[in-house]
Amino acid sequence: MSIVDALLRSEEPSIRWRVRTRVLGEPTDGKAVRRLREEIRKSPRVHQLLSARDADGRITNPKQVYAKWRGAHWVLAALADLGYPPGDESLHPLRDQVLRRWLRDVEVPLVQGRYRRCASQQGNALRYLTTLGLLDDADAGTLAERLVKWQWPDGGWNCDRNPTAQSSSFMETLLPMRGLARHEAKAAERAAEVFLARRLAWRRSTGALIHPDFTRLHHPLYWHYDVLGGLVGMVEVGTIGDPRCADALDLLAAKRLPDGGWPAEKVYATRAGDPLDWGASGSQRANEWVTADALAVLTAAGRLS
């Protein structure tokens, strides 16, 4: 049985949705895919994510929307990644919680001509609210406008207030880039250069690896970075065909296991008690979520027939 056949038999409808739409290229608006997304809506994983809503449809325990990994911010991000069907009005209370947090007026430090802001927060909100069909043009425009205003000269973002910090952070740039891809294409392409200039994981100056975790595969990635997450971003921005992605694609292909899958080599979820089980971890065991994303990236890059 091929790995694709195995994933299409997964108990997780979200895995089947990813493979059918991102690997096999089925139309996202087709009847079969729409039925599959309804299955996702009713799945145990989604039920568990939304079980903390109160009578008003909000998540108030934990109180903070950014509480890892149970706050409204992370719940909506997970729903978007799972393929939850867009336009569900029952999610409006969660959306409103998030927007109240990320659209409120705050003073962003300006140090050495660069805004120091954890833009992954607004960037992720722009990404998942757009994906879930919960964002009107006005709020989308406000989030995008702020991200563009805070964008550094090299194209990315960084919250480091040290005046010597002059380069954007990979972790603070990936999610804003993905969020802007469907709203401000030029700004997203500028952000992509932060990664492409470094071949997605290696220093421009010496060619050395920037950080060991960048070459390890994870799921969920949350606000962190690895080469697979970077390549997913390149697909969304439309730069996966750039020759500077080649080394990261080679690295990803080399991590394929004998059974055809890819591992989740490291897990961030347990640090803050993610209530969900995201499958196998360890360098020798295939993880369905990582495998589905790896196949999608390699397909988009023309490396799989």
C-alpha positions as CSV (number, residue, x, y, z in Angstrom):
1,M,0.0,0.0,0.0
2,S,1.5,3.4,-1.0
3,I,1.7,6.1,1.6
4,V,-1.0,8.1,-0.2
5,D,-3.3,5.1,0.0
6,A,-2.6,4.8,3.7
7,L,-3.3,8.4,4.4
8,L,-6.6,8.2,2.4
9,R,-7.6,5.5,4.9
10,S,-6.8,7.6,7.9
11,E,-9.3,7.9,10.7
12,E,-8.6,11.7,10.6
13,P,-10.8,13.4,8.0
14,S,-8.4,16.3,8.1
15,I,-5.6,14.1,6.8
16,R,-7.8,12.8,4.0
17,W,-8.7,16.4,3.1
18,R,-5.1,17.5,3.0
19,V,-4.1,14.7,0.7
20,R,-7.1,14.9,-1.6
21,T,-6.8,18.7,-2.1
22,R,-3.1,19.4,-1.8
23,V,-1.5,16.1,-3.1
24,L,-4.1,14.7,-5.5
25,G,-5.3,18.1,-6.6
26,E,-9.1,17.6,-6.1
27,P,-11.1,20.8,-6.4
28,T,-11.7,22.4,-3.1
29,D,-15.3,23.3,-4.0
30,G,-16.3,19.9,-5.3
31,K,-19.1,18.0,-3.6
32,A,-16.9,15.2,-2.3
33,V,-14.5,17.7,-0.7
34,R,-17.4,19.7,0.8
35,R,-18.8,16.5,2.3
36,L,-15.3,15.7,3.7
37,R,-15.1,19.2,5.3
38,E,-18.5,18.6,7.0
39,E,-17.0,15.4,8.4
40,I,-14.2,17.5,9.8
41,R,-16.7,19.8,11.4
42,K,-18.2,16.9,13.3
43,S,-14.9,15.1,14.1
44,P,-13.9,14.3,17.7
45,R,-10.8,16.5,17.3
46,V,-12.9,19.6,16.4
47,H,-15.4,18.7,19.2
48,Q,-12.6,18.7,21.7
49,L,-11.2,22.0,20.4
50,L,-14.6,23.7,20.8
51,S,-15.7,22.0,24.0
52,A,-14.4,24.9,26.1
53,R,-16.9,27.4,24.7
54,D,-19.3,28.9,27.1
55,A,-23.0,29.7,26.6
56,D,-22.0,32.8,24.6
57,G,-19.7,30.9,22.3
58,R,-16.5,32.3,23.8
59,I,-13.6,30.6,25.4
60,T,-13.0,32.3,28.7
61,N,-11.1,29.5,30.4
62,P,-8.3,30.2,29.8
63,K,-9.1,33.9,30.0
64,Q,-6.3,35.0,27.7
65,V,-6.9,34.5,24.0
66,Y,-3.2,33.7,23.4
67,A,-3.0,31.2,26.2
68,K,-1.0,28.2,24.9
69,W,-2.5,26.1,23.4
70,R,-6.1,26.4,24.6
71,G,-6.9,30.1,24.1
72,A,-9.2,31.3,21.3
73,H,-6.3,32.3,19.2
74,W,-4.8,28.8,19.1
75,V,-8.2,27.1,18.8
76,L,-9.1,29.1,15.6
77,A,-5.6,28.5,14.2
78,A,-6.0,24.7,14.7
79,L,-9.4,24.8,13.0
80,A,-8.0,26.5,10.0
81,D,-5.2,24.0,9.7
82,L,-7.6,21.1,10.1
83,G,-9.7,22.2,7.1
84,Y,-12.8,23.3,9.1
85,P,-15.4,24.6,6.6
86,P,-15.4,28.4,6.2
87,G,-18.2,30.8,7.1
88,D,-19.4,29.2,10.3
89,E,-21.2,32.0,12.2
90,S,-21.0,30.1,15.4
91,L,-17.3,31.0,15.5
92,H,-18.0,34.7,15.5
93,P,-17.7,35.0,19.3
94,L,-14.2,33.5,19.1
95,R,-13.3,35.8,16.2
96,D,-14.5,38.8,18.1
97,Q,-12.4,37.8,21.1
98,V,-9.3,37.6,18.9
99,L,-10.0,40.8,17.1
100,R,-10.5,42.7,20.3
101,R,-7.0,41.6,21.4
102,W,-5.1,42.1,18.1
103,L,-6.8,45.3,16.9
104,R,-6.6,47.2,20.1
105,D,-4.4,50.3,20.0
106,V,-0.9,49.5,21.5
107,E,2.3,51.5,21.4
108,V,4.8,49.5,19.3
109,P,8.5,50.4,20.2
110,L,10.4,52.0,17.4
111,V,14.1,51.2,17.9
112,Q,16.8,52.2,15.4
113,G,14.1,52.9,12.8
114,R,12.5,49.4,13.2
115,Y,9.2,48.5,14.9
116,R,9.7,45.8,17.5
117,R,6.5,43.7,17.5
118,C,5.7,40.0,17.8
119,A,4.0,40.2,14.4
120,S,3.4,36.4,14.3
121,Q,0.3,37.1,16.5
122,Q,-1.5,39.5,14.1
123,G,-0.1,37.6,11.1
124,N,-1.5,34.3,12.3
125,A,-4.8,35.9,13.1
126,L,-5.0,37.3,9.6
127,R,-4.1,33.9,8.2
128,Y,-6.6,31.7,10.1
129,L,-9.5,34.2,10.1
130,T,-9.2,34.6,6.3
131,T,-9.0,30.8,5.9
132,L,-12.1,30.3,8.0
133,G,-14.0,33.0,6.1
134,L,-14.6,35.0,9.3
135,L,-12.9,38.3,8.4
136,D,-14.6,41.3,6.7
137,D,-12.6,43.6,4.4
138,A,-12.3,46.3,7.0
139,D,-10.7,44.2,9.7
140,A,-8.5,42.4,7.2
141,G,-7.3,45.7,5.9
142,T,-6.5,46.9,9.4
143,L,-4.5,43.8,10.2
144,A,-2.7,43.9,6.9
145,E,-2.0,47.6,7.2
146,R,-0.4,47.2,10.6
147,L,1.8,44.3,9.5
148,V,3.0,46.3,6.5
149,K,3.7,49.3,8.7
150,W,5.8,47.2,11.1
151,Q,7.7,45.4,8.3
152,W,11.5,45.7,8.5
153,P,13.7,46.9,5.5
154,D,14.7,43.3,4.8
155,G,11.1,42.2,4.5
156,G,10.3,40.5,7.8
157,W,9.5,41.3,11.4
158,N,11.2,41.0,14.8
159,C,10.2,41.8,18.4
160,D,13.8,42.0,19.7
161,R,14.3,45.4,21.3
162,N,18.1,45.1,21.3
163,P,19.3,48.0,19.2
164,T,21.9,45.7,17.6
165,A,19.2,43.5,16.1
166,Q,19.0,44.4,12.5
167,S,17.8,41.2,10.8
168,S,14.2,39.8,10.8
169,S,13.3,36.8,12.9
170,F,12.3,33.6,11.0
171,M,9.7,32.8,13.8
172,E,8.2,36.3,13.6
173,T,8.2,36.4,9.8
174,L,6.7,33.1,8.7
175,L,3.1,33.7,9.9
176,P,2.8,37.3,8.8
177,M,4.0,36.3,5.4
178,R,1.4,33.5,5.2
179,G,-1.3,35.9,6.4
180,L,-0.4,38.6,3.9
181,A,-0.2,36.2,1.0
182,R,-3.9,36.6,0.2
183,H,-4.1,40.3,1.0
184,E,-0.8,42.1,0.2
185,A,1.1,40.0,-2.2
186,K,4.0,42.3,-2.6
187,A,4.5,42.5,1.1
188,A,4.4,38.7,1.3
189,E,6.9,38.4,-1.4
190,R,9.3,40.8,0.4
191,A,8.9,38.6,3.5
192,A,9.7,35.5,1.5
193,E,13.1,37.0,0.7
194,V,14.0,36.7,4.4
195,F,13.9,32.9,4.0
196,L,15.0,32.6,0.4
197,A,18.1,34.7,0.9
198,R,19.1,32.1,3.5
199,R,18.0,29.0,1.6
200,L,15.3,28.6,4.3
201,A,17.8,27.5,7.0
202,W,21.4,28.6,6.4
203,R,23.3,31.8,7.1
204,R,24.1,34.1,4.2
205,S,27.5,34.9,5.6
206,T,29.0,31.5,6.3
207,G,26.5,29.0,4.9
208,A,26.2,27.4,8.4
209,L,22.9,26.2,9.8
210,I,21.1,29.0,11.6
211,H,19.6,26.7,14.3
212,P,19.5,22.9,14.7
213,D,15.7,22.9,15.1
214,F,15.2,24.5,11.7
215,T,16.1,21.1,10.1
216,R,14.0,19.0,12.5
217,L,10.3,18.4,11.6
218,H,7.6,19.3,14.0
219,H,3.8,19.1,14.4
220,P,2.1,21.3,15.3
221,L,4.6,24.1,14.6
222,Y,2.6,26.8,16.4
223,W,4.7,30.0,16.1
224,H,8.0,28.2,15.7
225,Y,9.9,27.5,12.5
226,D,11.3,24.6,10.6
227,V,12.1,24.0,6.9
228,L,8.8,22.2,6.3
229,G,6.9,25.1,7.7
230,G,9.0,27.4,5.6
231,L,8.3,25.4,2.5
232,V,4.6,25.4,3.2
233,G,4.8,29.2,3.3
234,M,6.7,29.2,0.0
235,V,3.9,27.3,-1.6
236,E,1.3,29.8,-0.4
237,V,3.3,32.8,-1.5
238,G,4.0,31.2,-4.9
239,T,7.8,31.0,-4.6
240,I,8.2,27.2,-4.1
241,G,9.8,27.1,-7.6
242,D,12.6,29.5,-6.6
243,P,16.0,27.7,-7.0
244,R,16.9,28.8,-3.4
245,C,14.3,26.3,-2.1
246,A,16.3,23.4,-3.5
247,D,18.4,22.7,-0.5
248,A,15.4,22.7,1.9
249,L,13.5,20.4,-0.5
250,D,16.5,18.1,-0.7
251,L,16.7,18.0,3.1
252,L,13.0,17.2,3.3
253,A,13.2,14.4,0.7
254,A,16.1,12.9,2.6
255,K,14.1,12.6,5.8
256,R,11.6,10.2,4.2
257,L,11.3,7.0,6.1
258,P,11.4,3.5,4.5
259,D,7.6,3.2,4.8
260,G,7.2,6.3,2.7
261,G,6.2,8.7,5.5
262,W,8.0,11.5,7.4
263,P,8.5,11.8,11.2
264,A,7.6,14.5,13.7
265,E,11.2,14.6,15.1
266,K,10.4,17.0,17.9
267,V,7.2,18.1,19.6
268,Y,6.4,21.6,21.0
269,A,2.9,20.7,22.1
270,T,3.8,19.1,25.5
271,R,5.5,22.2,26.8
272,A,2.2,23.9,27.5
273,G,-0.1,20.9,27.6
274,D,-1.8,20.8,24.3
275,P,-5.0,18.8,25.0
276,L,-4.9,17.1,21.6
277,D,-2.9,14.0,20.5
278,W,-1.1,14.8,17.3
279,G,0.2,11.4,16.6
280,A,3.5,9.6,16.6
281,S,6.7,11.4,17.4
282,G,10.4,10.5,17.1
283,S,12.8,10.2,14.2
284,Q,11.9,6.7,13.2
285,R,8.1,6.8,13.2
286,A,5.9,8.3,10.5
287,N,3.5,11.1,11.6
288,E,0.4,11.5,9.4
289,W,0.3,15.3,9.7
290,V,3.9,15.8,8.8
291,T,3.7,13.3,6.0
292,A,0.6,15.0,4.5
293,D,2.4,18.3,4.5
294,A,5.6,16.9,3.1
295,L,3.8,15.2,0.2
296,A,1.9,18.5,-0.5
297,V,5.1,20.5,-0.6
298,L,7.0,18.1,-2.8
299,T,4.0,17.8,-5.1
300,A,3.8,21.6,-5.4
301,A,7.5,21.7,-6.1
302,G,7.2,19.2,-8.9
303,R,9.2,16.5,-7.1
304,L,6.4,14.0,-7.0
305,S,4.3,12.8,-9.9
